[in-house]
Amino acid sequence: MARLIYAVNMSLDGYIADRDGNFDWGEPSLAVHQFFNDLLRSVGTHLYGRRMYETMTYWETAPTDASPVHDDFAEVWRDADKVVYSTTLEGVSSARTRLERHFDVAAVRTMKAVAHRDLMIGGAGLAAEAIRAGLVDDYHVMVVPVIVGGGTRALPEDARLDLDLVQERRFDSGMVHLHYRPRS
C-alpha cells in the first residue's frame, strides 16, 4: 500500500503564505531543494488543489539549465502523475494530469491501496480535507525561520491528531525539517 505524504514549507507561526498570498519567504536553499527532490523520488502521483497546481505547472516547461538541482526537480515532477481537484479550473495544461471536480475520500483510499508508489498531497485546503479524513500517513514540515503574522494556514485548525516524530534535520539556511507520522 502506498503512503499519502503531506510536505509543506511553513513559517514558524504556521502559514504557507502570508496575508497577501506571498510565499517567497519560503524559497529553499539548494540543500533544502535537493532534500525535497530526494523525498519526491518515491512519489508516483501528486494530488493538488487548483492554486497549488497552477503554481507547480511552472515545472512542466521550466528551463533545463537553471541548476542541476532545479533540473532534477523538474524531471522528477514531470515523471509523476497529477490529479487536480477543482470546481473552477476549466482544464489542465500539464502532461500526465487529470482533473477531478471533487475530492473523494473513498477514491483516494483506493488510489493508496492499488498504487505502487507513494502519493503526495499539495495545497493547504486539499490537505486539510485529507487530514480530517485520516488519509495522511506522513507529514514532512519544513519550518522556515520567519514569522508572517497571518495568511493561509498550513494545517487545519479543526483537526486533532497525535503524532510521533520520525526524523528531524536542521539546514544551514535555518530551515528545519520535521517528519511526523500519526500515532497508532
Backbone torsions as a table, in degrees:
resi	resn	phi	psi	omega
1	MET	NA	137.0	179.0
2	ALA	-78.1	158.0	177.5
3	ARG	-102.3	147.7	173.6
4	LEU	-101.1	120.5	-174.9
5	ILE	-108.1	133.9	169.8
6	TYR	-112.7	111.7	178.4
7	ALA	-114.4	131.0	-173.0
8	VAL	-149.2	140.9	167.3
9	ASN	-89.1	131.3	-173.7
10	MET	-139.9	138.2	173.6
11	SER	-65.4	162.9	179.2
12	LEU	-57.5	-30.6	179.2
13	ASP	-92.7	11.8	166.4
14	GLY	94.9	23.5	-177.4
15	TYR	-116.3	147.8	175.5
16	ILE	-96.5	-19.5	176.5
17	ALA	-147.0	149.3	179.4
18	ASP	-80.4	-174.9	-176.1
19	ARG	-60.7	-26.5	179.7
20	ASP	-91.5	3.8	-179.5
21	GLY	84.9	5.1	-179.2
22	ASN	-80.2	141.6	175.5
23	PHE	-135.2	15.3	-179.4
24	ASP	-63.7	-21.7	176.6
25	TRP	-65.4	-14.5	179.9
26	GLY	-98.3	10.1	-179.7
27	GLU	-54.2	121.4	-176.0
28	PRO	-78.6	148.0	169.5
29	SER	-68.4	169.2	177.8
30	LEU	-61.3	-36.0	179.2
31	ALA	-65.3	-41.5	178.1
32	VAL	-67.9	-41.4	179.1
33	HIS	-61.0	-43.8	178.0
34	GLN	-62.1	-38.5	177.4
35	PHE	-58.9	-46.0	177.7
36	PHE	-65.6	-38.9	176.3
37	ASN	-54.5	-47.6	-178.0
38	ASP	-65.4	-36.4	177.0
39	LEU	-63.8	-38.8	-177.2
40	LEU	-71.6	-17.1	-176.3
41	ARG	-60.4	-26.8	179.5
42	SER	-84.5	-6.5	-172.3
43	VAL	-90.7	127.1	176.5
44	GLY	-103.7	-20.4	-177.9
45	THR	-144.1	132.8	173.8
46	HIS	-104.3	135.0	174.3
47	LEU	-108.8	122.2	-174.4
48	TYR	-126.9	147.5	161.5
49	GLY	-81.3	169.1	-175.3
50	ARG	-57.7	-51.5	-175.8
51	ARG	-63.7	-41.2	178.5
52	MET	-65.3	-40.8	177.7
53	TYR	-60.9	-46.9	-179.6
54	GLU	-61.1	-33.8	175.9
55	THR	-69.2	-43.6	-174.2
56	MET	-75.3	-20.6	-179.2
57	THR	-62.6	-14.6	172.3
58	TYR	-49.7	-39.6	-174.3
59	TRP	-71.2	-15.0	177.7
60	GLU	-64.5	-37.5	-177.3
61	THR	-125.3	20.0	-178.3
62	ALA	-57.9	142.5	176.4
63	PRO	-56.8	141.7	-175.7
64	THR	-94.3	14.1	179.5
65	ASP	-124.9	17.8	-178.1
66	ALA	-64.8	-54.7	175.9
67	SER	-169.8	157.5	178.1
68	PRO	-58.2	-35.1	-179.7
69	VAL	-68.2	-44.9	178.3
70	HIS	-66.4	-40.8	178.1
71	ASP	-61.5	-41.0	178.6
72	ASP	-62.5	-44.5	179.2
73	PHE	-60.1	-46.5	-179.6
74	ALA	-58.4	-43.5	-179.4
75	GLU	-64.6	-45.2	-180.0
76	VAL	-62.9	-41.9	-179.4
77	TRP	-65.8	-44.3	-179.3
78	ARG	-64.5	-30.6	-177.6
79	ASP	-76.6	-8.1	-178.8
80	ALA	-99.8	152.9	172.3
81	ASP	-76.5	157.0	177.8
82	LYS	-133.7	140.3	172.7
83	VAL	-123.7	123.4	-179.1
84	VAL	-109.3	127.7	179.5
85	TYR	-104.3	114.2	-178.9
86	SER	-159.9	138.3	173.9
87	THR	-93.4	-9.3	-174.9
88	THR	-113.1	-21.3	-178.8
89	LEU	-70.6	131.3	-177.1
90	GLU	-82.1	-27.2	-180.0
91	GLY	-170.7	174.2	179.4
92	VAL	-109.6	154.7	-175.4
93	SER	-120.1	7.0	-179.9
94	SER	-117.5	155.5	177.9
95	ALA	-68.8	160.3	175.4
96	ARG	57.1	35.5	-174.4
97	THR	-129.3	137.5	173.6
98	ARG	-129.0	154.2	-177.2
99	LEU	-106.3	129.9	174.1
100	GLU	-120.1	139.4	-177.0
101	ARG	-79.1	-28.2	-177.0
102	HIS	-140.1	146.8	176.5
103	PHE	-77.4	117.8	-176.7
104	ASP	-111.0	109.4	-176.8
105	VAL	-57.6	-45.0	-178.9
106	ALA	-63.2	-39.9	179.0
107	ALA	-65.1	-38.1	178.7
108	VAL	-69.1	-38.8	175.9
109	ARG	-59.4	-41.0	178.2
110	THR	-65.8	-43.7	177.0
111	MET	-55.7	-45.9	179.4
112	LYS	-61.5	-39.7	-176.0
113	ALA	-68.3	-33.1	-174.6
114	VAL	-102.9	-12.0	-176.3
115	ALA	-71.8	145.5	176.6
116	HIS	-94.7	-14.4	177.7
117	ARG	-128.2	159.6	-177.1
118	ASP	-64.7	162.9	174.2
119	LEU	-113.8	147.6	176.5
120	MET	-127.2	137.0	-179.9
121	ILE	-109.1	136.8	-178.0
122	GLY	-133.8	138.1	-177.2
123	GLY	110.3	124.0	-173.6
124	ALA	-61.2	-40.9	-179.4
125	GLY	-64.8	-45.9	178.9
126	LEU	-66.6	-42.9	178.3
127	ALA	-60.8	-37.8	178.6
128	ALA	-59.3	-41.3	177.5
129	GLU	-62.1	-43.8	180.0
130	ALA	-67.3	-37.8	178.7
131	ILE	-64.8	-47.6	179.3
132	ARG	-60.0	-32.5	-179.2
133	ALA	-83.8	-3.3	179.9
134	GLY	74.3	25.9	-177.0
135	LEU	-88.6	-22.7	-173.1
136	VAL	-80.5	126.1	-178.3
137	ASP	-98.1	-28.3	-177.5
138	ASP	-139.2	135.5	175.1
139	TYR	-114.6	118.2	175.5
140	HIS	-112.1	103.4	-175.7
141	VAL	-107.8	121.2	175.2
142	MET	-101.4	107.3	-178.5
143	VAL	-85.1	121.5	-179.4
144	VAL	-93.6	133.2	-176.5
145	PRO	-75.6	69.4	178.1
146	VAL	-151.9	146.5	172.7
147	ILE	-113.4	123.3	-175.2
148	VAL	-105.5	-13.3	172.0
149	GLY	79.9	5.7	178.3
150	GLY	147.8	166.3	-180.0
151	GLY	140.4	-137.6	-179.7
152	THR	-94.0	117.7	-178.3
153	ARG	-69.8	141.9	178.7
154	ALA	-75.5	-30.3	-176.5
155	LEU	-127.5	147.7	-178.3
156	PRO	-67.9	144.3	179.0
157	GLU	-76.5	-21.0	-172.1
158	ASP	-106.5	26.2	178.7
159	ALA	-122.2	141.6	177.7
160	ARG	-123.7	123.2	176.9
161	LEU	-139.6	139.3	170.3
162	ASP	-95.1	129.8	-174.0
163	LEU	-122.9	154.0	172.5
164	ASP	-110.4	134.0	175.4
165	LEU	-75.6	123.0	-177.3
166	VAL	-98.6	-38.2	-174.3
167	GLN	-158.3	152.0	174.2
168	GLU	-143.4	151.2	179.3
169	ARG	-154.9	134.7	177.1
170	ARG	-104.2	137.1	178.2
171	PHE	-107.1	155.5	-179.8
172	ASP	-57.7	-26.8	-180.0
173	SER	-71.1	-10.0	-176.3
174	GLY	96.9	-9.7	175.7
175	MET	-71.0	149.6	179.1
176	VAL	-128.4	129.0	176.2
177	HIS	-96.1	130.0	176.3
178	LEU	-125.0	124.0	179.9
179	HIS	-111.0	119.6	-180.0
180	TYR	-121.6	153.9	170.6
181	ARG	-130.2	147.0	176.5
182	PRO	-59.5	138.1	178.3
183	ARG	-70.5	134.7	-179.7
184	SER	-93.4	NA	NA
